[in-house]
Amino acid sequence: MNAPDRKIRPEIRQLDEAAVNRIAAGEVVERPASAVKELLENALDAGATRIEIAYADGGKTLIRVRDNGHGMAPDDLPLALSRHATSKIDGSDLLDIRSFGFRGEALPSLGAVGRLTITSRAAGSEGARISVTGGRISKLRPEAAPHGTTVELRDLFHATPARLKFMRSERAEAQAIADTVRRLSLSAPYVGFTLADVSQQAPRELLRLDAAQGALFDALEERVAAVLGPGFTENALRIDTEREGLRLTGFASLPTYSRGAAVAQYLFVNGRPVRDKLLIGALRAAYSDVMARDRHPVVVLNIDCAPELVDVNVHPAKTEVRFRDPGLARGLIVSGLRHALAEGGHRSASAVAGAMLGAMAQPSRRYTSDRPSARAAQAAYQLQAPAGLADAQSEWQTPPAARAEPALEAPHAAPLGAARAQLHDTYILAQTLRGMVIVDQHAAHERLVYERLKRQRNANGIAAQALLIPEIVELSAAEAAQLLDFAPDLARLGLTVEPFGGTAVVVRETPAILGEIDARALMRDILDELADLGSSAGLEARIDAVLSRISCHGSIRAGRSMRVEEMNALLREMEATPLSGQCNHGRPTYVELDLAQIEKLFGRR
């Protein structure tokens, strides 16, 4: 490469408006789904209660969004296509933002990279239509239109054809549009949404979400069930907790109802869909003790707070936010979810029972039969005994008045029932009032021992082990200051860190439960955690991992024979222990089948 010619001085020039809009569009409109998001947010800001979305060829050739919001007057349409023109803020306070949009960039950016047409009519005014192609605005024309606004975007990126090369397949772009509609619909349960693919001659409706009714939680549950399926709401916990001006509401799945990827995590701040690293990290921390590393929870969660407590003006796409107190937001999610999971007790996902039924079910003829009476059941039991045939015949030949109904033992009324048998010295079979429960004795006892160890840790603190030779760790000035500020909290976890002069620190004590460790590596891990999240969960997580391993080795092993008293004691402790529905690794500890499911297996229903 030749050295630049220093004699040629580059000239500074002002970019024209079209170039500025195309550059801005690159930040706001990355793909068709981004355009759909901006248009849907405008419709929601306009107070729409019904929004219709249509696209063709994955949104590359057509995107149309029609709403019944308050619309725009004819004089407002040309201004709406100007950069940084908006009706949502007055510019005096950028922290007091109560709408989805506020930058005034979406419509001019779309007009800069595609062929945009807006038709709108406000209450008390006539309808009008305006178009913009490649940044050139047409004349305003009168148009007969219903109340509301229709925005039609054709040939996206025709003005920037290089962007077309980076677009994915039509199917992938269509899936991204559908996900955008679902995500925004969860933030507005009282608004109806329809999504259609009009690529063919006959439009194909892909999604219809009617406006939900009722109180907030009921409306949200109805919308969540429509978007994520009733299986999620059946296996989810309601979340409603508040701390210092921040309120967390929504639904979070049981640990045993999880996904292999984080594709069903819907997070909102003041109703705005966000993909924020802080919130995702808090979600992962909340489930870290009850879910395997390769599994992910399903959640629909919203943080409500005063607008001045969160900055949404971080990125033009508005998917990132910055809290004034990040630790407070993270702590709210972690504590709120952990509290809800603990209150869920031993509850396990019904999806586990469904999977079991699917594995057990075999094609068979269907028989209809009423459940036998106690007298018939007793006769059947006698038939199975040696020489029981004659006794059974005698029983049936005896007049009803001459005999008493046998008193069958009732199952235990406790949630997990009464132990009836042990299968393969590994599984406990218990009878409940509604059906039966199969318990993995090792997984269940592992969770019980683990929770017991954690309670002891919280009650007595973590024992510290003094190092024979204290370890000196060299850090930067900023790292040393940050670590020493957090030293009192680390001391509660059994880690004693003191200044050693200059930018070095000395580690004098480490948690005894961790045994021999690399103190230098531990300091680095804690600093990374502090820099990323503002708190250190890493040390506690490592201690919890050790406690988990200890509980695993100290639990009842598979293959050990148990007495009935021991099995019932285990069941009762499971009912009293939070999170006992799953082991330390996120696997279910028991499966419950009710009588209706059992009878279905045998063709009785």
DOBA-111669 format. One line per field, with one value per residue (C-alpha): residue number from 0; x, y, z. Coordinates in steps of 0.1 Angstrom, whole numbers, padded with zeros to 4 digits, always signed. Each point is the difference from the previous one (the first is absolute). Layout:
<atoms>
num: [NUM/...]
xx: [X/...]
yy: [Y/...]
zz: [Z/...]
</atoms>
This chain:
<atoms>
num: [0/1/2/3/4/5/6/7/8/9/10/11/12/13/14/15/16/17/18/19/20/21/22/23/24/25/26/27/28/29/30/31/32/33/34/35/36/37/38/39/40/41/42/43/44/45/46/47/48/49/50/51/52/53/54/55/56/57/58/59/60/61/62/63/64/65/66/67/68/69/70/71/72/73/74/75/76/77/78/79/80/81/82/83/84/85/86/87/88/89/90/91/92/93/94/95/96/97/98/99/100/101/102/103/104/105/106/107/108/109/110/111/112/113/114/115/116/117/118/119/120/121/122/123/124/125/126/127/128/129/130/131/132/133/134/135/136/137/138/139/140/141/142/143/144/145/146/147/148/149/150/151/152/153/154/155/156/157/158/159/160/161/162/163/164/165/166/167/168/169/170/171/172/173/174/175/176/177/178/179/180/181/182/183/184/185/186/187/188/189/190/191/192/193/194/195/196/197/198/199/200/201/202/203/204/205/206/207/208/209/210/211/212/213/214/215/216/217/218/219/220/221/222/223/224/225/226/227/228/229/230/231/232/233/234/235/236/237/238/239/240/241/242/243/244/245/246/247/248/249/250/251/252/253/254/255/256/257/258/259/260/261/262/263/264/265/266/267/268/269/270/271/272/273/274/275/276/277/278/279/280/281/282/283/284/285/286/287/288/289/290/291/292/293/294/295/296/297/298/299/300/301/302/303/304/305/306/307/308/309/310/311/312/313/314/315/316/317/318/319/320/321/322/323/324/325/326/327/328/329/330/331/332/333/334/335/336/337/338/339/340/341/342/343/344/345/346/347/348/349/350/351/352/353/354/355/356/357/358/359/360/361/362/363/364/365/366/367/368/369/370/371/372/373/374/375/376/377/378/379/380/381/382/383/384/385/386/387/388/389/390/391/392/393/394/395/396/397/398/399/400/401/402/403/404/405/406/407/408/409/410/411/412/413/414/415/416/417/418/419/420/421/422/423/424/425/426/427/428/429/430/431/432/433/434/435/436/437/438/439/440/441/442/443/444/445/446/447/448/449/450/451/452/453/454/455/456/457/458/459/460/461/462/463/464/465/466/467/468/469/470/471/472/473/474/475/476/477/478/479/480/481/482/483/484/485/486/487/488/489/490/491/492/493/494/495/496/497/498/499/500/501/502/503/504/505/506/507/508/509/510/511/512/513/514/515/516/517/518/519/520/521/522/523/524/525/526/527/528/529/530/531/532/533/534/535/536/537/538/539/540/541/542/543/544/545/546/547/548/549/550/551/552/553/554/555/556/557/558/559/560/561/562/563/564/565/566/567/568/569/570/571/572/573/574/575/576/577/578/579/580/581/582/583/584/585/586/587/588/589/590/591/592/593/594/595/596/597/598/599/600/601/602/603/604]
xx: [+0000/+0014/+0005/-0026/+0009/+0003/-0001/-0037/-0022/-0035/-0028/-0027/-0034/-0036/-0019/-0033/-0033/-0005/+0034/-0007/-0033/+0016/+0027/-0027/-0021/+0029/-0003/-0038/-0009/+0022/-0025/-0037/-0008/+0016/-0024/-0030/+0011/+0003/-0034/-0017/+0014/-0013/-0035/+0001/+0011/-0030/-0024/-0010/-0021/+0002/+0031/+0002/+0034/+0006/+0032/+0011/+0032/+0012/-0005/+0024/-0026/-0029/-0007/-0034/-0011/-0036/-0013/-0030/+0019/-0006/+0015/+0016/-0014/+0010/+0024/+0019/+0009/+0029/+0014/-0002/+0025/+0025/+0029/-0004/-0036/-0022/-0031/+0011/+0024/+0007/+0038/+0001/+0006/+0015/-0004/-0038/-0008/-0034/-0004/+0017/+0013/+0015/+0029/-0020/+0022/-0021/-0021/+0027/+0024/-0025/-0006/+0037/+0005/-0034/-0031/-0022/-0037/-0020/-0038/-0016/-0031/-0005/-0033/-0017/+0023/+0002/+0022/+0033/+0028/+0037/+0028/+0038/+0025/+0037/-0004/-0021/-0034/-0030/-0028/-0028/-0032/-0035/-0010/-0031/+0011/-0013/+0008/+0037/+0032/+0012/+0037/+0012/+0037/+0010/+0033/+0020/+0036/-0005/+0020/+0028/+0002/+0032/-0021/-0021/+0031/+0000/-0037/-0008/-0025/-0036/-0010/+0025/-0011/-0037/+0008/+0017/-0031/-0022/+0022/-0001/-0038/-0002/+0025/-0018/-0034/+0011/+0006/-0035/-0026/-0029/+0008/-0010/+0026/-0003/+0029/-0004/+0023/-0012/+0027/-0025/-0032/-0020/+0012/+0009/-0007/+0028/-0009/-0032/+0001/-0032/+0000/+0001/-0026/+0000/+0026/+0036/+0012/-0030/+0004/+0037/-0005/-0025/+0024/+0030/-0020/-0009/+0037/+0019/-0027/-0020/+0028/+0020/-0027/-0007/+0036/+0008/+0000/-0015/+0026/-0010/+0026/+0012/+0031/+0009/-0021/+0005/-0028/+0005/-0031/-0006/+0004/+0031/+0001/+0007/+0036/-0012/-0017/+0029/+0014/+0033/+0006/-0009/-0026/-0031/+0012/-0021/+0013/-0015/+0007/-0030/-0016/+0029/+0015/+0037/+0030/+0021/+0031/-0006/-0035/+0010/+0028/-0023/-0025/+0028/+0011/-0035/-0002/+0036/-0008/-0029/+0008/+0027/+0025/-0012/-0037/-0018/-0032/-0031/-0010/-0022/+0012/-0005/+0017/-0021/+0017/+0000/+0014/+0029/+0013/+0009/+0016/-0015/+0020/+0031/-0003/-0022/-0016/-0012/+0006/+0026/-0007/+0021/-0013/+0010/+0006/+0009/+0005/-0035/-0015/+0021/-0007/-0038/+0001/+0022/-0018/-0035/+0004/+0018/-0028/-0027/+0019/+0003/-0037/-0007/+0013/+0003/-0021/+0012/-0009/-0030/+0021/+0020/-0031/-0010/+0033/-0004/-0034/+0013/+0027/-0024/-0030/-0005/-0026/-0029/-0037/-0020/-0023/-0025/-0005/-0011/+0024/-0010/-0016/+0019/-0018/+0009/+0036/+0002/-0013/+0026/+0028/-0013/+0002/+0037/+0007/+0006/-0032/-0018/-0026/-0022/+0002/-0009/-0030/-0012/+0004/-0021/-0026/-0005/-0029/+0010/-0017/+0020/+0034/+0018/+0018/+0038/+0018/+0026/+0029/-0002/+0031/+0018/-0015/+0034/+0010/+0025/-0021/+0010/+0028/-0012/+0031/+0036/+0008/+0035/+0012/+0001/-0035/-0027/-0036/-0025/-0038/-0017/-0037/+0001/+0023/+0036/+0035/+0033/+0030/+0037/+0013/+0036/-0010/-0025/+0022/+0029/-0021/-0011/+0036/+0011/-0026/+0009/+0036/-0009/-0021/+0029/+0022/-0024/-0005/+0037/+0018/+0027/+0031/+0032/+0033/+0032/+0027/+0033/+0017/-0023/-0002/+0009/-0019/+0011/-0028/-0006/-0008/-0037/-0003/+0016/-0023/-0031/+0010/+0007/-0033/-0017/+0023/-0026/-0025/+0027/+0009/-0035/+0007/+0032/+0024/+0022/+0017/+0022/+0021/+0037/+0014/+0000/-0025/+0005/-0024/+0006/-0023/+0002/-0030/-0021/-0032/+0008/-0026/+0019/+0031/+0033/-0007/+0019/-0006/+0013/-0024/-0028/+0007/-0001/-0033/-0015/+0013/-0015/-0033/+0001/+0008/-0028/-0028/+0011/-0001/+0017/-0021/+0030/+0013/-0034/-0006/+0033/-0009/-0035/+0016/+0021/-0030/-0018/+0028/+0000/-0038/+0003/+0025/-0019/-0034/-0018/+0014/-0019/-0001/-0005/-0030/-0022/-0026/-0035/+0006/+0031/-0018/-0029/+0025/+0017/-0034/-0010/+0034/-0004/-0034/+0016/+0031/+0000/+0012/-0003/-0017/+0034/+0034/+0031/+0006/-0036/-0013/-0034/-0001/-0034/-0027/-0037/-0028/-0036/-0027/-0013/+0035/+0005/-0034/+0007/+0031/-0022/-0026/-0026/-0006]
yy: [+0000/+0033/+0028/+0027/+0032/+0026/+0028/-0007/+0014/-0016/+0025/+0001/+0002/-0001/-0032/+0006/-0009/-0032/-0014/+0010/-0018/-0031/-0001/+0004/-0027/-0024/+0004/-0001/-0025/-0030/-0024/-0002/-0009/+0032/+0020/-0020/+0008/+0037/+0002/-0021/+0023/+0030/-0017/-0008/+0036/+0012/-0019/-0027/-0029/-0020/-0004/-0019/-0010/-0014/-0008/-0016/-0019/+0001/+0038/+0007/+0011/+0011/+0009/+0015/+0011/+0012/+0013/+0017/+0025/+0038/+0006/+0031/+0032/+0008/+0028/-0025/-0025/+0019/+0009/-0037/-0008/+0026/-0012/+0005/+0012/-0017/+0006/-0022/+0023/+0037/-0004/+0017/-0033/-0030/-0021/+0005/-0023/-0018/-0012/-0027/+0025/+0034/+0005/+0009/-0022/-0030/+0014/+0021/-0029/-0024/+0025/+0003/-0037/-0010/+0012/+0013/+0010/+0013/+0004/+0014/+0017/+0016/+0005/+0032/+0003/-0014/-0029/+0007/-0020/+0007/-0020/+0001/-0019/+0000/+0031/+0020/+0010/+0002/+0025/-0004/-0015/-0004/-0036/-0017/-0020/-0014/+0014/-0008/-0004/-0024/-0002/-0019/-0007/-0015/-0012/+0004/+0009/+0007/+0033/-0019/-0033/-0010/-0006/-0026/-0023/-0002/-0010/-0036/-0023/+0010/-0027/+0013/+0036/-0010/-0018/+0031/+0021/-0025/+0001/+0038/+0000/-0026/+0019/+0033/-0016/-0013/+0037/+0010/-0028/+0024/+0005/-0024/-0011/-0018/-0011/-0011/-0011/+0015/-0014/-0022/+0010/-0012/+0017/-0026/+0010/-0011/+0015/+0014/+0013/+0014/+0028/-0015/+0010/+0003/+0011/+0003/-0034/-0018/+0019/-0007/-0037/-0002/+0016/-0021/-0031/+0011/+0008/-0027/-0026/-0012/-0023/+0029/+0016/-0034/-0003/+0036/+0021/+0034/+0026/+0032/+0017/+0035/+0017/+0036/+0013/-0029/-0026/-0034/-0017/-0029/-0037/-0023/-0037/-0027/-0013/-0033/+0019/+0012/+0004/-0010/+0036/+0035/+0005/+0005/+0027/+0031/+0029/+0035/+0033/+0022/-0021/+0004/-0032/-0001/-0023/+0012/-0018/+0010/-0015/-0032/-0005/+0005/-0025/-0025/+0006/-0004/-0035/-0010/-0021/-0020/-0004/-0017/+0023/-0011/+0007/+0033/+0012/+0014/+0034/+0030/+0027/+0038/+0025/+0031/+0031/+0037/+0012/+0019/-0033/-0015/+0015/-0014/+0023/-0022/-0013/+0010/-0034/+0006/-0037/+0009/+0019/+0013/+0000/+0027/-0027/-0032/-0020/+0008/-0013/-0031/-0007/+0004/-0026/-0025/+0003/+0002/-0031/-0020/+0009/-0011/-0032/-0007/+0007/-0025/-0026/-0035/+0008/-0017/+0007/-0018/-0003/-0027/-0021/+0006/-0012/-0031/-0007/+0004/-0025/-0025/+0003/-0028/-0003/-0021/-0005/+0023/-0015/+0019/-0013/+0015/-0002/-0031/+0003/-0008/-0034/-0009/+0011/-0022/-0030/+0007/+0000/-0034/-0014/+0007/-0019/-0037/-0020/+0033/-0010/-0019/+0027/+0026/-0020/-0004/+0038/+0008/-0026/+0015/+0024/+0037/+0003/-0028/+0015/+0033/+0021/-0005/+0030/+0008/+0020/+0036/+0016/+0027/+0034/+0017/+0016/-0028/-0027/-0031/-0024/-0033/-0016/+0004/-0009/-0013/+0014/+0034/+0014/+0005/-0007/+0021/+0001/+0033/+0010/+0008/-0027/-0009/+0014/-0015/+0015/-0003/-0006/+0011/+0032/+0010/-0007/+0019/+0032/-0005/-0004/+0030/+0023/-0012/+0009/+0034/+0008/-0009/+0023/+0028/-0005/-0004/+0017/-0015/-0012/+0016/-0018/+0021/-0004/-0012/+0024/+0029/+0005/+0034/+0010/+0029/+0020/+0033/+0030/+0000/-0038/+0002/+0028/-0018/-0033/+0017/+0019/-0034/-0016/+0000/-0020/-0024/-0005/-0013/-0027/-0011/+0020/+0025/+0026/+0028/+0028/-0009/+0033/+0016/-0018/-0034/-0019/-0029/-0030/-0012/-0023/-0020/-0020/-0033/-0018/+0007/-0018/+0009/+0027/+0023/+0033/+0021/-0016/+0005/+0037/+0004/-0018/+0022/+0032/-0011/-0006/+0034/+0018/-0018/+0000/+0022/-0029/-0032/-0031/-0020/-0009/-0010/-0020/-0019/-0007/-0011/-0024/-0015/-0004/-0016/-0025/-0008/-0005/-0023/-0023/+0002/-0009/-0033/-0019/-0018/-0037/+0004/-0017/+0022/-0007/+0014/+0023/+0014/+0005/+0019/+0021/+0010/+0009/+0022/+0018/+0006/+0016/+0024/+0008/+0028/-0010/-0037/-0005/-0001/-0012/+0023/-0006/+0010/-0035/-0009/-0019/-0015/-0006/+0002/-0018/+0005/-0027/+0015/-0003/-0035/-0011/+0015/-0022/-0030/+0011/+0007/+0035]
zz: [+0000/-0010/+0026/-0002/-0019/+0028/-0025/-0008/+0027/+0002/-0003/+0027/-0015/+0012/-0010/-0017/+0016/-0019/+0011/+0036/-0001/-0015/+0027/+0027/-0016/+0004/+0038/+0002/-0028/+0000/-0017/-0007/+0036/+0011/-0023/+0014/+0035/-0006/-0017/+0027/+0027/-0018/-0002/+0038/+0008/-0021/+0024/-0024/+0012/-0032/-0022/-0033/-0014/-0034/-0019/-0032/-0008/+0036/+0001/-0029/-0025/+0023/+0036/+0009/+0035/+0005/+0033/+0015/+0020/+0002/-0035/-0014/-0015/-0036/+0011/+0023/-0027/-0017/+0035/+0010/-0027/+0012/+0022/+0037/-0003/+0026/+0020/+0030/+0018/+0000/+0004/+0034/+0020/-0017/+0032/+0002/-0029/+0002/-0036/-0022/-0025/+0007/-0024/-0031/-0022/-0010/-0029/-0017/+0003/-0016/-0027/-0007/-0007/-0015/-0017/+0029/-0001/+0029/-0001/+0031/+0013/+0035/+0017/-0014/-0030/-0036/-0010/-0019/-0016/-0004/-0015/+0001/-0022/+0007/+0021/-0025/+0014/-0023/+0001/+0026/-0015/+0015/+0006/+0012/+0030/+0033/+0033/+0008/-0020/-0027/-0007/-0031/-0006/-0033/-0014/+0033/-0006/-0037/+0006/+0017/-0020/+0019/+0031/-0019/-0002/+0038/+0003/+0009/-0018/-0003/+0025/+0026/-0005/+0003/+0033/+0013/-0009/+0018/+0031/+0000/-0001/+0028/+0022/-0004/+0005/+0034/+0011/-0012/+0009/-0004/-0037/-0027/-0026/-0033/-0022/-0036/-0028/-0033/-0022/-0019/-0016/+0030/+0032/+0027/+0036/+0023/+0033/+0016/+0035/+0013/+0025/+0035/+0027/+0037/+0026/-0009/+0011/-0015/-0033/-0001/+0008/-0029/-0024/+0013/-0005/-0036/-0008/+0019/+0003/+0030/+0010/+0012/+0022/+0015/+0010/+0009/+0032/+0003/+0009/+0018/+0022/+0006/+0014/+0003/-0028/-0024/-0005/-0016/-0014/-0024/-0003/+0005/-0008/+0025/-0002/-0014/-0029/-0020/-0035/-0016/-0011/+0013/-0027/+0022/+0024/-0004/+0021/+0001/+0018/+0003/-0027/-0024/-0013/+0008/-0004/+0028/+0013/+0036/+0000/-0018/+0025/+0029/-0014/-0004/+0036/+0014/-0016/+0006/+0030/-0015/-0037/-0020/-0019/-0034/+0008/-0001/+0017/-0017/+0013/-0008/+0024/+0002/+0022/+0007/+0013/-0002/-0034/+0017/+0016/-0034/-0031/-0032/-0023/-0001/-0036/-0030/-0001/+0036/+0011/+0025/+0033/+0028/+0036/+0024/+0026/-0019/+0032/+0011/-0033/+0001/+0036/-0006/-0027/+0019/+0033/-0015/-0021/+0028/+0024/-0025/-0007/+0038/+0005/-0028/+0024/-0014/-0031/-0032/-0036/-0014/-0032/+0018/+0004/-0036/-0012/+0021/-0014/-0035/+0007/+0016/-0024/-0024/-0028/+0014/-0003/+0021/+0026/+0021/+0035/+0033/+0029/+0020/+0033/+0032/+0002/-0036/+0006/+0031/-0020/-0026/+0026/+0013/-0035/-0001/+0033/+0001/-0001/-0002/-0026/+0025/+0025/-0026/-0012/+0036/+0005/-0030/+0009/+0035/+0002/+0004/+0034/+0014/-0006/+0007/-0026/+0004/+0014/-0026/+0014/-0012/-0015/+0020/-0005/-0002/-0033/-0008/+0015/+0019/-0010/-0013/-0015/-0011/-0036/-0008/+0032/-0018/-0004/+0027/-0011/+0020/-0001/+0001/+0002/-0037/-0014/+0006/+0003/-0010/+0018/-0009/+0035/-0007/-0019/+0027/+0029/-0017/-0002/+0037/+0012/-0022/+0015/+0035/-0006/-0014/+0031/+0022/-0020/+0003/+0037/+0011/-0028/-0022/+0019/-0012/-0003/+0007/-0026/+0013/-0024/-0010/-0037/-0015/-0031/-0022/-0015/-0018/+0022/-0011/+0006/+0034/+0011/-0013/+0017/+0034/-0001/-0002/+0026/+0029/-0022/-0010/+0037/+0006/-0026/+0018/-0022/+0017/-0022/+0013/-0016/-0003/-0012/-0034/-0022/+0015/+0023/+0023/+0003/+0036/+0003/-0025/+0005/+0017/-0020/-0032/+0012/-0018/-0027/-0023/+0018/-0029/-0024/+0025/+0003/-0038/-0002/+0027/-0017/-0033/+0018/+0017/-0033/-0018/+0026/+0028/+0025/+0005/-0003/-0013/+0035/+0013/-0031/+0005/+0036/-0010/-0026/+0028/+0022/-0029/-0004/+0037/+0000/-0030/+0018/+0033/-0014/-0002/-0029/-0027/+0008/+0038/+0014/+0022/+0026/-0003/+0029/-0017/-0033/+0017/+0019/-0033/-0015/+0030/-0001/-0038/+0007/+0025/-0020/-0027/-0034/+0007/-0033/-0017/+0010/+0001/-0037/-0011/-0006/+0014/+0033/-0005/-0026/+0009/-0019/+0009/-0005/-0032/-0016/+0013/-0013/-0034/-0002/+0004/-0024/+0027/-0013]
</atoms>
